[in-house]
Structure formats: C-alpha cells, structure tokens
Amino acid sequence: MKTQVNKQIVGTWFNAIWGETYAPEVINQLAAPNMVMQYPIHGRHVGPEAIKAMLDRLREAFPDLKFWVIGDIIAEGDYVFGRWEGGGTHTGPEFKDLPAGKLPENSGKKIHFTGMTIFKIVDGKIVEEIGEEDALKAALQLGVVNIF
C-alpha cells in the first residue's frame, strides 16, 4: 500500500513540476520543509522556496519545457525510481542557471535528453529528488560546451 501511495505522490509531483503544465503550488503541498532537489545541470537546492525559485527561472527561460516518464515507475519502501525524457526551447530571458556558460535572451536553442530520478518519500512528503540526466548532451545542444 505504501509503495502505491508513494508512486501516486511522485506521479502528481512529476506531472505538476516537469510536465507540460507547470503547477508550482504542488511544491508547497508535497515538498518536505528540508527537501533536497539535485541534478547535475541544476545543482543542489534545499527547501521548497529554493526549489521553486530555480524551477520558476527554468520555466520562464523554457516556456514549452516538458518531460514524460518512460518505462515503469519502480517503488520500494520510501523510494520511487523512474526514467524520463523530454526538453524544450529557450525562448525566454537570459538563462544563467547552468554549470557552464549561459544563454542570451531568446537563443532559440532546443534541448531533448533523458535521465533517471530517485525520490525519497517520508510521511507523504518528498524529502529528496536526486536525478542524473544526460547533462553533456543538453549542454552540447545549448552550445555552452564544445568537446570537438
């Protein structure tokens, strides 16, 4: 029963945060006060306000951003794991929230990549969202790194 509830929590979060329609109010509903969100591209953010601020900047820069689950969502105890893919087009303001480089306003750069995320749920709240994405592919597509 707990694993099914945890999968539902993650499904609600994923659709509201990473899906086609951004619903930031879900952050306050489902994030624990000390929630950690960490991805190579986005860095580490702690707490709902820091997470929301990062996501707001990302969604403003990439208004059409959309990710979707691929394959099965797997749950065991407090943990939920899933794979995803998606992307968007940078048509918003200058974007500096990258580990290397920045994008000028309305660069028109498109990204499409995949990743995996592990969520930890405690007492119905998300305490961790730790992900690994194809950051190199995204950075190459954005033109902020060049390996050739």
Backbone as CSV, one residue per row, in Angstrom:
resi,resn,N_x,N_y,N_z,CA_x,CA_y,CA_z,C_x,C_y,C_z
1,MET,0.820,-1.197,0.000,0.000,0.000,0.000,0.863,1.260,0.000
2,LYS,1.905,1.303,0.861,2.785,2.466,0.956,3.461,2.752,-0.379
3,THR,3.905,1.708,-1.063,4.588,1.934,-2.343,3.641,2.526,-3.377
4,GLN,2.385,2.113,-3.369,1.415,2.668,-4.319,1.147,4.146,-4.021
5,VAL,1.014,4.483,-2.746,0.809,5.881,-2.353,2.022,6.717,-2.757
6,ASN,3.198,6.194,-2.498,4.420,6.918,-2.869,4.521,7.118,-4.380
7,LYS,4.133,6.119,-5.149,4.125,6.262,-6.611,3.129,7.330,-7.049
8,GLN,1.983,7.399,-6.380,0.996,8.437,-6.706,1.530,9.826,-6.378
9,ILE,2.219,9.972,-5.260,2.813,11.255,-4.878,3.815,11.692,-5.933
10,VAL,4.681,10.781,-6.335,5.689,11.112,-7.355,5.018,11.421,-8.686
11,GLY,3.990,10.678,-9.058,3.285,10.951,-10.307,2.672,12.342,-10.317
12,THR,2.046,12.719,-9.200,1.463,14.057,-9.089,2.556,15.118,-9.195
13,TRP,3.648,14.923,-8.457,4.773,15.865,-8.478,5.356,15.977,-9.885
14,PHE,5.659,14.848,-10.480,6.318,14.855,-11.786,5.465,15.577,-12.826
15,ASN,4.181,15.278,-12.873,3.303,15.934,-13.847,3.198,17.428,-13.590
16,ALA,3.121,17.832,-12.319,2.954,19.247,-11.977,4.238,20.051,-12.138
17,ILE,5.367,19.428,-11.904,6.649,20.145,-11.919,7.351,20.017,-13.262
18,TRP,7.376,18.825,-13.819,8.138,18.572,-15.038,7.260,18.350,-16.264
19,GLY,5.960,18.241,-16.092,5.053,18.002,-17.212,4.792,19.263,-18.028
20,GLU,3.868,19.132,-18.944,3.584,20.226,-19.880,3.051,21.484,-19.198
21,THR,2.228,21.312,-18.173,1.658,22.455,-17.465,2.288,22.544,-16.082
22,TYR,3.036,23.609,-15.839,3.723,23.827,-14.568,2.727,24.284,-13.510
23,ALA,2.677,23.575,-12.385,1.776,23.902,-11.279,2.608,24.047,-9.997
24,PRO,3.247,25.212,-9.794,4.169,25.377,-8.665,3.529,25.235,-7.288
25,GLU,2.196,25.377,-7.185,1.541,25.216,-5.891,1.733,23.804,-5.333
26,VAL,2.011,22.848,-6.195,2.243,21.465,-5.759,3.527,21.365,-4.925
27,ILE,4.458,22.264,-5.155,5.701,22.259,-4.374,5.364,22.406,-2.892
28,ASN,4.534,23.371,-2.549,4.171,23.582,-1.138,3.344,22.434,-0.580
29,GLN,2.598,21.745,-1.432,1.765,20.638,-0.982,2.575,19.372,-0.704
30,LEU,3.587,19.091,-1.549,4.249,17.786,-1.479,5.710,17.803,-1.022
31,ALA,6.343,18.972,-1.014,7.756,19.031,-0.611,7.885,19.143,0.900
32,ALA,8.787,18.357,1.466,9.118,18.492,2.886,9.855,19.822,3.082
33,PRO,9.819,20.393,4.275,10.476,21.685,4.512,11.973,21.686,4.190
34,ASN,12.608,20.542,4.316,14.044,20.436,4.047,14.336,19.619,2.787
35,MET,13.377,19.561,1.875,13.552,18.762,0.658,14.822,19.168,-0.085
36,VAL,15.509,18.164,-0.614,16.694,18.370,-1.446,16.358,17.959,-2.871
37,MET,16.593,18.859,-3.817,16.483,18.541,-5.244,17.881,18.733,-5.827
38,GLN,18.368,17.700,-6.509,19.725,17.770,-7.043,19.819,17.083,-8.389
39,TYR,20.305,17.828,-9.382,20.582,17.339,-10.731,21.895,17.969,-11.181
40,PRO,22.685,17.277,-12.011,23.927,17.879,-12.489,23.730,19.243,-13.161
41,ILE,22.703,19.393,-13.987,22.500,20.663,-14.683,22.056,21.757,-13.719
42,HIS,21.211,21.431,-12.774,20.606,22.444,-11.901,21.327,22.642,-10.587
43,GLY,22.186,21.720,-10.201,22.854,21.816,-8.910,21.954,21.331,-7.793
44,ARG,22.318,21.721,-6.580,21.619,21.280,-5.374,20.785,22.451,-4.840
45,HIS,19.513,22.187,-4.563,18.616,23.191,-3.993,17.918,22.570,-2.790
46,VAL,17.857,23.316,-1.696,17.289,22.796,-0.456,16.117,23.674,-0.026
47,GLY,14.996,23.030,0.206,13.801,23.712,0.683,12.880,24.135,-0.447
48,PRO,11.587,24.158,-0.174,10.602,24.476,-1.209,10.830,25.822,-1.904
49,GLU,11.212,26.856,-1.166,11.394,28.169,-1.791,12.555,28.174,-2.772
50,ALA,13.677,27.563,-2.408,14.828,27.493,-3.313,14.499,26.647,-4.542
51,ILE,13.787,25.569,-4.333,13.391,24.697,-5.442,12.441,25.441,-6.375
52,LYS,11.459,26.113,-5.809,10.503,26.856,-6.623,11.205,27.974,-7.394
53,ALA,12.121,28.687,-6.778,12.838,29.774,-7.461,13.611,29.241,-8.666
54,MET,14.294,28.102,-8.501,15.029,27.500,-9.616,14.083,27.076,-10.723
55,LEU,12.974,26.421,-10.352,12.015,25.947,-11.347,11.324,27.107,-12.064
56,ASP,11.032,28.179,-11.336,10.428,29.366,-11.960,11.360,29.947,-13.029
57,ARG,12.653,30.065,-12.710,13.628,30.584,-13.688,13.719,29.665,-14.896
58,LEU,13.740,28.356,-14.640,13.825,27.385,-15.725,12.595,27.464,-16.628
59,ARG,11.412,27.515,-16.031,10.171,27.563,-16.812,10.012,28.890,-17.552
60,GLU,10.547,29.966,-17.003,10.497,31.248,-17.700,11.423,31.220,-18.919
61,ALA,12.573,30.606,-18.771,13.544,30.515,-19.869,13.090,29.525,-20.948
62,PHE,12.448,28.437,-20.536,11.992,27.384,-21.445,10.483,27.194,-21.258
63,PRO,9.656,28.096,-21.782,8.210,28.028,-21.531,7.536,26.745,-22.024
64,ASP,8.108,26.103,-23.028,7.498,24.877,-23.560,8.120,23.606,-22.979
65,LEU,8.875,23.741,-21.899,9.549,22.604,-21.284,8.546,21.517,-20.932
66,LYS,8.904,20.276,-21.246,8.020,19.146,-20.953,8.850,17.874,-20.867
67,PHE,8.637,17.129,-19.801,9.264,15.823,-19.627,8.171,14.801,-19.355
68,TRP,8.420,13.560,-19.740,7.452,12.492,-19.520,8.187,11.233,-19.096
69,VAL,7.464,10.392,-18.372,8.018,9.137,-17.857,8.130,8.140,-18.999
70,ILE,9.246,7.420,-19.014,9.408,6.309,-19.953,9.631,5.033,-19.133
71,GLY,9.005,3.969,-19.549,9.134,2.716,-18.815,8.315,2.712,-17.537
72,ASP,8.645,1.795,-16.668,7.902,1.603,-15.426,8.447,2.496,-14.317
73,ILE,7.562,2.910,-13.428,7.968,3.559,-12.189,8.104,2.447,-11.158
74,ILE,9.223,2.413,-10.470,9.524,1.346,-9.522,9.546,1.939,-8.117
75,ALA,8.888,1.282,-7.167,8.848,1.760,-5.789,9.218,0.632,-4.839
76,GLU,9.957,0.993,-3.801,10.346,0.053,-2.748,10.506,0.861,-1.464
77,GLY,9.688,0.579,-0.471,9.780,1.321,0.785,9.542,2.809,0.563
78,ASP,10.487,3.622,1.025,10.382,5.080,0.906,10.845,5.608,-0.442
79,TYR,11.343,4.742,-1.325,11.969,5.193,-2.567,11.124,4.895,-3.799
80,VAL,11.146,5.856,-4.737,10.469,5.701,-6.022,11.478,6.092,-7.098
81,PHE,11.595,5.253,-8.124,12.560,5.459,-9.195,11.841,5.504,-10.537
82,GLY,12.288,6.415,-11.393,11.722,6.472,-12.730,12.703,7.031,-13.742
83,ARG,12.468,6.651,-15.001,13.248,7.197,-16.125,12.353,8.162,-16.884
84,TRP,12.942,9.134,-17.534,12.172,10.157,-18.222,12.936,10.683,-19.436
85,GLU,12.200,11.407,-20.278,12.829,12.119,-21.387,12.013,13.365,-21.678
86,GLY,12.606,14.278,-22.398,11.893,15.497,-22.753,12.834,16.632,-23.066
87,GLY,12.307,17.831,-23.049,13.110,19.007,-23.337,12.231,20.203,-23.626
88,GLY,12.816,21.171,-24.328,12.100,22.395,-24.649,12.980,23.324,-25.449
89,THR,12.484,24.538,-25.679,13.181,25.546,-26.470,13.375,26.791,-25.623
90,HIS,14.593,27.315,-25.653,14.877,28.531,-24.893,14.381,29.750,-25.664
91,THR,13.229,30.265,-25.250,12.647,31.450,-25.884,12.438,32.565,-24.860
92,GLY,12.933,32.375,-23.660,12.736,33.339,-22.580,13.948,34.220,-22.357
93,PRO,14.053,34.758,-21.125,15.149,35.668,-20.800,16.497,34.956,-20.745
94,GLU,17.545,35.763,-20.603,18.889,35.204,-20.421,18.822,34.143,-19.325
95,PHE,19.544,33.047,-19.525,19.500,31.936,-18.572,20.912,31.624,-18.116
96,LYS,21.159,31.848,-16.820,22.495,31.668,-16.248,22.592,30.441,-15.345
97,ASP,21.497,29.739,-15.114,21.478,28.615,-14.170,22.057,27.343,-14.779
98,LEU,23.243,27.453,-15.330,23.914,26.300,-15.933,25.285,26.147,-15.286
99,PRO,25.784,24.924,-15.158,27.102,24.750,-14.548,28.233,25.326,-15.405
100,ALA,27.980,25.480,-16.696,28.983,26.055,-17.595,28.254,26.952,-18.597
101,GLY,28.652,28.188,-18.681,28.089,29.088,-19.676,26.716,29.609,-19.324
102,LYS,26.153,30.396,-20.262,24.816,30.948,-20.112,24.222,31.138,-21.489
103,LEU,22.912,31.319,-21.528,22.215,31.537,-22.783,21.754,32.993,-22.860
104,PRO,21.973,33.647,-23.997,21.447,35.004,-24.148,19.928,34.944,-24.281
105,GLU,19.279,36.052,-24.110,17.825,36.107,-24.232,17.362,35.498,-25.547
106,ASN,16.299,34.684,-25.465,15.655,34.088,-26.638,16.651,33.490,-27.632
107,SER,17.480,32.576,-27.148,18.510,31.968,-28.010,17.907,31.047,-29.064
108,GLY,16.716,30.522,-28.816,16.102,29.577,-29.736,16.710,28.187,-29.675
109,LYS,17.636,27.956,-28.748,18.283,26.645,-28.614,17.274,25.621,-28.103
110,LYS,17.307,24.449,-28.710,16.417,23.353,-28.324,17.227,22.279,-27.602
111,ILE,16.593,21.707,-26.573,17.198,20.581,-25.862,16.220,19.415,-25.856
112,HIS,16.774,18.228,-25.904,15.996,16.994,-25.765,16.967,15.952,-25.227
113,PHE,16.658,15.422,-24.038,17.567,14.468,-23.405,16.794,13.559,-22.466
114,THR,17.486,12.605,-21.881,16.876,11.621,-20.985,17.561,11.661,-19.624
115,GLY,16.932,11.003,-18.659,17.523,10.918,-17.329,16.783,9.935,-16.452
116,MET,17.249,9.865,-15.207,16.661,8.985,-14.192,16.612,9.743,-12.880
117,THR,15.576,9.491,-12.102,15.431,10.180,-10.822,14.994,9.200,-9.747
118,ILE,15.560,9.401,-8.554,15.142,8.655,-7.367,14.540,9.661,-6.391
119,PHE,13.325,9.380,-5.963,12.641,10.199,-4.967,12.628,9.437,-3.648
120,LYS,12.737,10.177,-2.563,12.534,9.591,-1.228,11.323,10.290,-0.617
121,ILE,10.367,9.478,-0.156,9.119,9.975,0.422,9.071,9.564,1.891
122,VAL,8.819,10.529,2.770,8.672,10.241,4.202,7.396,10.929,4.690
123,ASP,6.517,10.148,5.277,5.252,10.677,5.810,4.484,11.494,4.769
124,GLY,4.446,11.007,3.531,3.665,11.648,2.481,4.288,12.888,1.865
125,LYS,5.523,13.208,2.221,6.226,14.379,1.682,7.516,13.936,0.993
126,ILE,7.850,14.637,-0.077,9.098,14.338,-0.790,10.247,15.001,-0.039
127,VAL,11.215,14.191,0.392,12.383,14.728,1.086,13.601,14.795,0.167
128,GLU,13.603,13.996,-0.901,14.708,14.030,-1.864,14.198,13.767,-3.268
129,GLU,14.746,14.518,-4.209,14.611,14.246,-5.639,16.027,14.353,-6.185
130,ILE,16.651,13.197,-6.376,18.038,13.160,-6.817,18.056,12.532,-8.202
131,GLY,18.536,13.285,-9.177,18.494,12.807,-10.548,19.828,12.858,-11.248
132,GLU,19.905,12.080,-12.279,21.036,12.069,-13.207,20.461,12.202,-14.600
133,GLU,20.926,13.208,-15.325,20.461,13.387,-16.688,21.642,13.388,-17.638
134,ASP,21.336,13.327,-18.903,22.379,13.411,-19.931,22.781,14.877,-20.064
135,ALA,23.467,15.372,-19.032,23.846,16.786,-18.955,24.773,17.182,-20.100
136,LEU,25.663,16.287,-20.492,26.570,16.612,-21.584,25.794,16.833,-22.880
137,LYS,24.842,15.960,-23.159,24.025,16.119,-24.371,23.276,17.451,-24.346
138,ALA,22.659,17.777,-23.206,21.923,19.039,-23.088,22.866,20.230,-23.258
139,ALA,24.033,20.181,-22.631,24.991,21.285,-22.734,25.502,21.460,-24.164
140,LEU,25.707,20.349,-24.855,26.121,20.436,-26.259,25.012,21.041,-27.118
141,GLN,23.783,20.614,-26.874,22.653,21.155,-27.635,22.469,22.655,-27.388
142,LEU,22.748,23.092,-26.160,22.626,24.506,-25.821,23.830,25.315,-26.282
143,GLY,24.892,24.617,-26.662,26.083,25.318,-27.124,26.915,25.939,-26.016
144,VAL,26.734,25.479,-24.766,27.513,26.051,-23.669,28.807,25.281,-23.416
145,VAL,28.961,24.119,-24.046,30.231,23.392,-24.045,30.487,22.892,-25.457
146,ASN,31.742,22.687,-25.748,32.141,22.174,-27.048,33.266,21.181,-26.822
147,ILE,33.067,19.952,-27.216,34.101,18.934,-26.985,34.841,18.580,-28.266
148,PHE,34.528,19.268,-29.332,35.178,18.946,-30.610,36.110,20.059,-31.037
